[in-house]
């Protein structure tokens, strides 16, 4: 939220106001010295929160007016002119707009609302692509998790955009669901729960995205031992998923109700729910969901004292994880 806030008004002495005007004038002077492409890139880079690399800048900021092949050269030019700061990091190098310069560029972009919205959506879609890499439950997972750690500020900014008009909360829910394993592995769970709740508040009650956001809310609540919230969210998710005929959401909701029963030491209640989740996921071709449900089945059998079936389910889950190259669930 703070990253998108307008600068605080200056209420100090006249000297402070004069210094502010002098600073604004210096920034405006630097802006006017740039080429059209340099000014255009500065404005578009303002949709990033925190730092970014050249590939991200090209993906988010390029179009027919500003081809991707020009981005790297322009980034170097903006560094030379002290508009951008190049961070002292390992490769690939990352760039940063200081907040005053970022807000200046954002105000220029905001003068053209349609253009601002277009590049905010481009930024959100770039984050969606990173989330898809993390949510495939395969050999891309470890690198995707590391990349998301680096892009955490950009992730929060994209989700904040989705939760406010004219953002698209269903896309925000999709991003969050793809990050199920990431949230559980890296957290922060409380922040993830808050953003999911905000997104759900903006999703219509009959939207398929709501069924998915609810099972995610249930899962995150279970990890924080908030079983009352988890049960309510999972039950609503399951009801809506069945109404919509959404097998993947059905499987995740049933699985989380099974996890809840297991956490509450009711393995006899957990087993049919988890088995149904596995059957639904398998029959619908939801590979990652079936893998997750298989690992749950191992835990449920073990808690019920059935070591043989627990071993069989665990070995099956490990095999699925090894085949895909996935690490978190396998661990």
N, C-alpha and C positions, 0 to 999 in steps of 0.2 A: 504494500500500500504506500509506504513512504517513498518508494522508488518512483512512483508516478505522481507524487504530490507536487503542487506548485511551490516555488521558492517562498520561504517565509518573508512576510513584509518587514521592512526595516522601520523600526519605531524609535531608533536611537537618536543621537545628536545629528545636527546638520552635516557634520563632517562625515558621519557614516553614510548618509544619503548621497553625499557628493562622491565618496569613494565608490559607492555602488553604481552610480551613473557613469563614473569614469571606467569602471570595469566593464559595464555593459557596452560602452562606446568602444573600448579596445577589442572586445570580442566581435562586435559588429564590424569593426574595421578589418579584422582578420578574416571574417566571413566573406566580405566583399572583395578581398584580394584573391580569393580562390577562383578556380575555373568553375564553370557550370557543373561539371561532373563532380568536382570536389565538394561544392556546396550540397549537391544532391545526395552524395554519399554521407556526408556529415548528418544531414537531416534523417536519413533512413537508419543510420547506425544508432540513433537515439532510442529505437525500440528495444535495444538490448539492455539488460539490467546487469551491471557488473561487466566482466570482461568477455571476450569472444575471440575466436581465431579466424583466419582468413577464409577457410572453407565455409564456416557459418555465415560470415559476412557476404560471401558470394551467393550462398543459397537463399538468404533472406532478402538481400538488397538489390540483386541484379534484375534487370528486365531489358526490354528492347532499347530503352533510352540509356541504360547503363549496363553494358554487357559484362558477364562474369569475368571475361578475360581482362577487363580493365581494373578489377577490384584490387588485386594485389599491388599494382603500381600506385593506385590512388591511396591505399592504406599507407604505403611508404612515404608518399608525399605529405599526408596529414601528420605523420610522425615527425617528419622534418620541420614542419611548420608548428609543432607543439600543440596541435589540435588533439591528436591521439597520443597516449602514452603506451609505449611498448613495455610489457611486463617482463621482468627478468625470470623467466621460467624455462623449463625444458621444452623441447620441440613437441608439437608445433607452437610457434610463438603466439602469444595472446596480446590483445590490444584492449585499451580502456579509455573511455571518454570520462574525464573528470566531471563531477555532477553538474557544475555550473555550465560547462560546455554541452553536456548532454541535454540539459533543460533548455538551453538556447536553441539547439537543433530541433528539439521536440516542439518548441513553440512555432518554429518555422514550418515544421511538418503539419502542425495542428491548424495552421492557416488554410490547409487544403484537407478538410475532414475526410473526404473519400480516400485520399492517398494515405492518410494516417491509418485509417481502418484497414486498408489493403496490406500495409506492411506490418501492422500488428497481427493480422491473420497469417501472414507469411512467417513471422516469428513463432506464432503458436504452432503452425504446421511443421516447422523445423523441430520443435520440441516433441511433437507427436511422432515424428520419425525416430527420434532417439528413444522414445518410450516403446515404440514397436520393436526395436532391437532388444530392449530389456525384457519385453513381454513375450518373446517367442520361446522362452525356456529351452534354449539350445546353446551352441558353443559361442554365440555372440554375447552371452550374458555377462561374463566377467568384465569384458572391455566396456560394455554398455553401462554397467554399474559404475565403473570408474569415471566414465565420461559424464554421467549424470551428477556424480559428486562435484565435478568441476563446474558443471552448468547449473548448480543448485539455484543461484539467484535468477537465472533465466527461466528455470522451471517454475519457480514461484510466481514470477511475473506473468508467464503465459497462463497459468491457472487463475491468477487474479483477473486477467483479461476475460477469461471464459466465464467467470462468475458474475461479471457486471455487464449490463447492456452497453453496447450491442454485441457483446460476446456471445459465444455459443456454448451453453453449459453442457450439452450432450457431448461435445468434443472434449471438454475438460474431464467429464466422467470417464470417457474412453481412455484418456491419458492416465488417469489415476488407477483404473482397473488393470491396465497394462503394467503398471508399476507395483502390482501386488507383492511380488517376491522382493522387489527393491525396498519397499517400505518396511517389510518385515525383517529384511537383512540389515538395512542401513538406517531406517527411521528418517526423521523423527515422527513417531506414531501420533503424538498429540497434535502436531501441526498438520499431518496428513488427515487426521480425523476432522479437524476444523475446516480444511478446504473442501473435503468431501461433503460435509454438512452444508457448507455454503452453496456448493454446486447443486446439491439435491434440492435446496430451497428454491432454485431457479428452474428446475426441470418439471414439466407438466406431469401430473400424477399418472397419466396413461402412456407416458413415453417409455419405450424399451430401455432407454438409458437409465431410467429410474430403477428398474429391476436390477441392473448391473451395479449401479452405485450403492444400492442397499446391501447387496451381498458383500461388497467391499467394506462398507461401514460396519457390517456384522463381524467380518474377519478382523478388522483393526481393533474393534471393541473387545473381541475375545482375547487378543494378545495383551490387552491392558486389564484383563479380568473384569471387564464391565459386562457381565453376563445379561443383565436386564436389558440394556440397550441392544446387545447383540441378538438376543432372542426376538425382540420386536422388529429389528431391521431384517433379519433373515426370514422371519415368517411373512412379512410384507413383500419381500423380494420373491419368495416362492409363490405366493398367491398371484402376484402380477405376472411372473414368468410363465406360469401355467395358463393364465388368461391370454397371454400374447402368443403362446406356443413357442417360446424361446428355450430350446433345450440346453444351451450353454448356461444361461442364467439359472435355469432350473437345477442343473447339476451343482453349480457353485452354491446356491442357496441351501440345497439338501445337504451338501457336504459340510457347510458351516453349522447347520443345525446338528449334524452328526458330531462335529468337533465340540460343539457346546455340550452335548450329552456326555461325550467322553471326558471333557474337562470337569464336568459335574459328577463324574464317576458313575455313569449310567451306561456301561458298554452294551447292555442288551438293547437299549433304545438307540444307541449310536450305530450299531451294525447295519440294520436295514436302511437307514438314511444314507450312510456312506456307500453301501453296496448299490443302492439305487442311483446315487450320484455317478458312480463308476459306470453303471450300465447305460445311463443316459448319455454320458460324455462319449463313451465308446461307440454307441450306435449312431451318434451324430457327427463323429469324426473330429471331436474337439480333443486333439492329442494332448496338449498341455494340461487341460482340465482332467483328462483321464489319468495322466501321470500323477498329478496332485492327489486325486482320489485314491489311487493305488497305494500311495505312501500313507494316506490316512487309514486305509484298511489295515495296514501293518500295525499301526499304533492301536487301533481298536481291538484287533485280535489279541494283541499282547496284553492290553489292560484287562481283557476278559479271561486271561490265562490260557489261551489257545496258542501255544508256542509254535506248533507245526504250521498252522495257517499263517501266523504272523511271519514266520521265516519265508514261506512261499510268497506272500504279498511283498515283503521287503526285498526279496531277491528280484521279483518282477519289476518293482519300482527302480531298483538300482540299474537293472538292464535297460530300462527305458531311458533313464538319465544318461547312462554311458553312450547309448546309441545316439542320443541327441547332442551330447556334449555339455549337458546342463550340470551345474555345480551345486546351487543352493538347495534344491529339493533333495538331491542325492546325498548331500551332507546330513 
